[in-house]
Amino acid sequence: MEIYNKRLIISYDELSRTLDITFLHTDPQRAKEILSFIIVQAEKKLNMYDKENGNKLLDYIKSQEKRN
C-alpha cells in the first residue's frame, strides 16, 4: 500500500477550485483503472457524508418545527 501512496499525487488549485489526481504507473491503462477506483470510492464516501449531514439537518428542522 505504501508504494501506491508514493505514486499517488493529489493537488488542489484554490484559484480554479480543481482537484488534480495523478497516479504514476508503467501501464497507463492500469493507472486509469486505479484512478477510476479512487474516484468511485471518494464519490461514495462524499455521498454518504452528504446523506448523514442532510439527515441531521432534517432532524434539526423537524425538532424546531415541533417547538414552534
VMD Tcl script that draws the C-alpha trace (Angstrom):
set ca {
  {0.00 0.00 0.00}
  {2.86 2.35 0.80}
  {4.26 2.04 -2.72}
  {0.87 3.00 -4.17}
  {0.65 6.02 -1.88}
  {4.04 7.19 -3.11}
  {2.79 7.01 -6.70}
  {-0.40 8.93 -5.97}
  {-0.22 12.69 -6.44}
  {-3.11 14.91 -5.38}
  {-3.10 18.67 -5.75}
  {-5.77 21.30 -5.25}
  {-5.79 24.60 -7.10}
  {-7.65 27.14 -4.99}
  {-7.91 29.65 -7.81}
  {-9.71 27.31 -10.21}
  {-11.10 25.12 -7.41}
  {-9.99 21.98 -9.18}
  {-8.55 18.80 -7.75}
  {-5.92 17.03 -9.81}
  {-5.30 13.36 -9.14}
  {-2.38 11.61 -10.80}
  {-1.17 8.05 -10.43}
  {2.23 7.05 -11.75}
  {2.33 3.58 -13.28}
  {4.22 1.97 -16.14}
  {0.92 0.81 -17.65}
  {-1.36 3.77 -18.48}
  {-4.45 1.54 -18.53}
  {-3.69 0.26 -15.03}
  {-3.15 3.83 -13.82}
  {-6.55 4.77 -15.27}
  {-8.21 1.80 -13.53}
  {-6.67 2.74 -10.18}
  {-7.74 6.38 -10.55}
  {-11.25 5.35 -11.53}
  {-11.46 3.16 -8.43}
  {-10.27 6.03 -6.23}
  {-12.82 8.40 -7.75}
  {-15.71 5.96 -7.32}
  {-14.79 5.32 -3.68}
  {-14.43 9.05 -2.99}
  {-17.85 9.72 -4.53}
  {-19.41 7.02 -2.36}
  {-17.88 8.50 0.79}
  {-18.93 12.04 -0.12}
  {-22.47 10.90 -0.88}
  {-22.63 9.08 2.46}
  {-21.33 12.20 4.23}
  {-23.90 14.38 2.47}
  {-26.69 11.98 3.36}
  {-25.67 11.92 7.05}
  {-25.49 15.71 7.16}
  {-28.80 16.01 5.36}
  {-30.46 13.67 7.85}
  {-29.06 15.64 10.78}
  {-30.28 18.89 9.27}
  {-33.71 17.38 8.62}
  {-33.92 16.14 12.21}
  {-33.00 19.60 13.47}
  {-35.63 21.26 11.29}
  {-38.26 18.78 12.48}
  {-37.37 19.45 16.12}
  {-37.60 23.21 15.54}
  {-40.94 22.78 13.83}
  {-42.30 20.82 16.80}
  {-41.13 23.54 19.20}
  {-42.98 26.23 17.25}
}
mol new
graphics top color blue
foreach p $ca { graphics top sphere $p radius 0.5 }
foreach p [lrange $ca 0 end-1] q [lrange $ca 1 end] { graphics top cylinder $p $q radius 0.2 }
display resetview
